[in-house]
Amino acid sequence: MSTAPGDDLTTIRVDQFLPHPPAKVWRALTEPGLLAQWQMPGSENFRLEVGHRYTMTSVPRPNTRFSGTVDVQVLAYEPGRMLRVGWADADPANPADWTITWTLEQEGRGTRLFLVHEGFDPDDPAQMTARTIMDGGWRSHVMRALGQTLDRL
């Protein structure tokens, strides 16, 4: 994997402007019915409650050791501003143990949304492959799906 000097291989960082107010973006991040429109199946079981656990499913990716099932736990939140969840592969053979933090900041009439996905092991080739795939997915597919959900609200 080619990286620029100073790149942190343990983390993905996404900075996205959304032309919607923070309260609307917060709803899309935390209301189960809205989450189900842009995140993986199973996200409709989300509850904004520290310690709450639920499971999401996606396509397995053997080259990254991803089983297709993500165990999620709500770790922390600040209403309207920050949501932090833990993601772990349901297969104990996959050591993936990640933290996803969403932070919202008002910018004009819109929202600056920051995503930090932490916990990749730079010494594990499968995790570096997963990082590459997920970096592209967060920036394209996920942000596009989130934007489409927000546009429908």
N, C-alpha and C positions, 0 to 999 in steps of 0.2 A: 504494500500500500504506500503510495507516494504522499508525503505530507510536507507542508511548509514548515520552516524552522519555527519552533515554539508551539506547534500544534499539540494539544493535549489529547493523546490517543485514548484516554480513559473516559472522555466526555464528548457528547454532541451538544452543540449550542445552536439554537435557532432564534432569530430575532425577526418577528413578523409584524408588520403594521396591518391592522384590520380596521376598516372604515365603519366601525360599530362602537357604541359606548361600552365602557367596561362592564356595566351591569348586565348587558346583553351577552357579552363574551363569557362572563362568569356563569350565567345560566347555561350556556352551551357546554361548559366544562363540568357542571355539577348536577344538572337535571337528567335523571336516567333516560327519559324519553328522548331528550335531545342528544345525549351521548351516543345512544343507540343508532343515531343517524350518521355519525361520522367516525366512531371508533369501532373496534372489533366486536363481533357478536359476544354477548355476555355483559357488555358494559351497561345494559339496561338494569343490571342488578347492583349498580353503584349506589351507595348512600354516603352523604357528606357527614361522616362520623369517624373520628379517629379510632383506629383499630378494626374498622369494618373490612371484611375480606370478601372477595368475589373472584370469579374465574372468567377469563375471556379466551376465545378460540380464534385461530387463524390457520393458514396453510403451513403444515410442517416444512421445515427447511433442513434436510439432513446435513448439508454442507456447513451449517452453523450449529448443528446439534439441537436446533429448536424443535420441540415436540409438537408445536401447534397449540399448546395450552399454556396460558399465562396465569399464575396465581397473583392476585393484586391485593394490596393492603393499603388503606388510607393511613398515612403517617402523620400528616399535619395539614392545617389550613388556617388562613386568615381570611375571613369572609370578604369576598369581592376583590381580593388582592393576590392570594397565593394558595396553591394546592400542591401537596407533595404526596406521591404514592410510591410504594415499592412494587417492583415487578420481579417475579422469579419464574423460571421455567418449571412447569409441574413435574418434569422428569428429573429426578434427583441426579441423574448422570450428567445433566447440563449444569455447570457451575454458575450460569448467568444469575446475577443478583443485582438488579439495577434500581436506581432511584430516578423518578421522573418528577421534575418540579416545573410547574407553570406559574409564571408571575405576570400580573397585568399592571400596566401603568397607563393612565389617561394621557393621550397625546392629541391635542386639539379636540375635535369632536369624535375621535376614534380611540383605539386602544393599541398600545405597543405590547405585544405578547412575546414573552421570553420563555423558551423551553430549554431546560437543562436535563440531559439524560446522562446520568453518571454511573460508573461502575464497570466499564469495560476493562478487560485484562489485556494490555498491549503485548504480553508474551504468549497469548493464546491465539493461534491463527484462525480458529473458528470464530472466536469473539471479534477479531478484527474484520472478518468477512461480514459478521452480523452488524458491526458498527457501520461499515460501508453501506450495506443494504438499508439499515434503519435511518442513517443520515439522509439518504436520498428519499426514503419514504416519508419521513417527517416533513421535509422541505417541500415535497411535491404533493403526493397523494393525501396525506393527513391534513396539511394546511388548506389544500383546495377543498377537501370534504368539509372541514370546519367552516370555511368561508361560505360554501354553498348552504350549509345549515343555517348560518347566521343570516344570509340573504333571505331565507324563507321565513324568518321570525317576524 
